[in-house]
Amino acid sequence: MPQINVNPTRMELKKLKGRLQTARRGHKLLKDKRDELMKQFLEVVREEKELRAELETRFAGVRGSFEVAAATMSRPVLTEALLLPKAEGTLTVTEQNVMSVIVPRFSYEEASRTDGCGYGFLFTSGELDHAVAELSTMTADLIRLAELEKSAQLMADEIEKTRRRVNALENIMIPQFEETIKAISMKLDENERGNTTRLMKVKDMMLEERLAADRARATV
Amino acid sequence: MYKIGIIGDRATVAGFIALGYTVYEADDAASAGEILETIADKDADNGDGFAIIFIVDKYARELEEKMRKYSSRMMPAVTVLPDAASEGGSLSYGMEQIKRHVEKAVGADILFRD
């Protein structure tokens, strides 16, 4: 891992140590975030898969009933029968914060109607009643499915982002800091040793000069 | 009040009129895509737009790119209607999407492998 190009000074060393500490802390936090998000994501996705599989089977039944109804009734009658909504519910949306991912929570309140459907029974086939009744029981699940799918989508994005950040910190930034800190302290140590040697050398030279002077005085 | 929209062929979506969904009939994927783009942002600002838009499986399959535009937004939640069954090895488009999300997040498919 190449080190960062900085001056090998104590100042830089201190700065880098600070950054390394921050990076380590950030790395730990992001890793925890990723793990927790992943746990919640898997729960959401498992529920979504089960719900979708169940709805797919139920939908096949509705489609069958509906096709029979369409075959036994004339098209204008069918269209007319379906023209009036049976019940118009209200959909409210709230936000939920899951590990800093904002996901929607849909809640559907069905307006209660006493009579079963919005059309008369006289000209319509019983299959249609079946289809519409089954569809209306599916509404809550369909809305839940949409909610789960949106959550899964948003969480998958966030997990990917967080994973990239964790990897960048773990494999690039932290090793880079460590490498640079090591290089700087080695350089500083080297300077220190150089300095000591120079001092020793100077001391030797001074001693030698002194000895030479003493010797000269003695011979006089 | 938020609305629920549904885009699809007549045979599949007609029943939803009776449930109070806002139904858009489309004869092919291209027109379904156009409808999606027109309604997705409609009235979104005054809290009167579509919170959920369902698209029938067979059209959604061809509208991947257009649907992706809305994937990072909280609303509308563009969802594949569970109107196609997954049998054996072939998954419905909705199931494929789940699989793709798992692959994206986990790095490998851990839900559908048998």
Contacts between the chains, C-beta under 8 A, distances in Angstrom:
chain1	res1	chain2	res2	distance
A	38	B	105	6.8
A	38	B	106	7.1
A	41	B	105	5.4
A	42	B	106	7.9
A	45	B	98	6.1
A	45	B	101	6.4
A	45	B	102	5.7
A	45	B	111	6.5
A	46	B	111	7.1
A	48	B	98	5.8
A	49	B	95	7.2
A	49	B	98	5.4
A	49	B	111	5.9
A	52	B	82	5.2
A	52	B	92	8.0
A	52	B	94	5.5
A	52	B	95	6.3
A	52	B	98	6.8
A	53	B	86	7.0
A	53	B	95	7.7
A	55	B	82	3.9
A	56	B	82	4.5
A	56	B	83	7.6
A	56	B	84	6.9
A	56	B	85	4.9
A	56	B	86	6.4
A	56	B	92	6.3
A	56	B	94	7.7
A	57	B	85	6.9
A	59	B	81	7.7
A	59	B	82	5.5
A	59	B	83	5.0
A	59	B	85	8.0
A	60	B	85	5.6
A	62	B	15	6.7
A	63	B	11	7.8
A	63	B	12	7.0
A	63	B	83	6.9
A	66	B	11	7.2
A	66	B	14	7.4
A	66	B	15	5.6
A	67	B	11	7.2
A	70	B	11	7.1
A	78	B	14	7.3
A	79	B	14	7.7
A	81	B	18	7.9
A	82	B	14	5.6
A	82	B	15	6.8
A	82	B	17	4.6
A	82	B	18	4.9
A	83	B	17	6.8
A	84	B	18	7.5
A	85	B	17	6.8
A	85	B	18	6.1
A	85	B	19	6.6
A	85	B	20	3.9
A	86	B	18	4.8
A	86	B	19	6.2
A	86	B	20	7.1
A	87	B	19	7.1
A	87	B	20	6.0
A	88	B	20	3.8
A	89	B	20	6.3
A	90	B	1	5.5
A	91	B	1	6.8
A	91	B	2	4.5
A	91	B	3	7.1
A	91	B	4	6.1
A	91	B	51	5.7
A	91	B	52	7.5
A	92	B	1	8.0
A	92	B	2	7.0
A	93	B	2	5.6
A	93	B	51	5.1
A	93	B	75	6.9
A	95	B	74	7.1
A	102	B	74	5.9
A	103	B	74	7.2
A	104	B	51	7.2
A	104	B	74	5.2
A	104	B	75	6.2
A	104	B	77	6.5
A	106	B	51	6.2
A	106	B	52	6.7
A	106	B	77	7.8
A	117	B	18	6.7
A	118	B	18	6.0
A	119	B	18	7.8
A	131	B	15	5.4
A	132	B	15	5.9
A	132	B	18	4.9
A	132	B	19	7.5
A	135	B	15	5.0
A	135	B	16	6.7
A	135	B	18	7.4
A	135	B	19	5.9
A	136	B	18	7.7
A	136	B	19	5.5
A	139	B	19	6.0
A	142	B	54	7.1
A	142	B	81	7.8
A	142	B	82	7.7
A	143	B	4	7.3
A	143	B	52	6.6
A	145	B	79	6.5
A	145	B	82	6.8
A	146	B	52	4.4
A	146	B	54	7.3
A	146	B	77	4.6
A	146	B	79	4.2
A	147	B	77	7.0
A	149	B	77	6.7
A	149	B	79	5.0
A	149	B	80	7.8
A	149	B	94	8.0
A	149	B	97	7.2
A	149	B	98	7.7
A	150	B	74	7.1
A	150	B	77	3.9
A	150	B	79	7.4
A	152	B	98	6.9
A	152	B	101	4.8
A	153	B	71	5.2
A	153	B	72	7.9
A	153	B	101	6.2
A	154	B	72	7.3
A	154	B	74	7.2
A	155	B	105	6.9
A	156	B	101	4.3
A	156	B	102	7.7
A	156	B	104	4.6
A	156	B	105	4.1
A	157	B	71	7.6
A	157	B	72	6.1
A	157	B	104	7.7
A	159	B	104	7.7
A	159	B	105	4.2
A	160	B	104	5.7
A	160	B	105	6.4
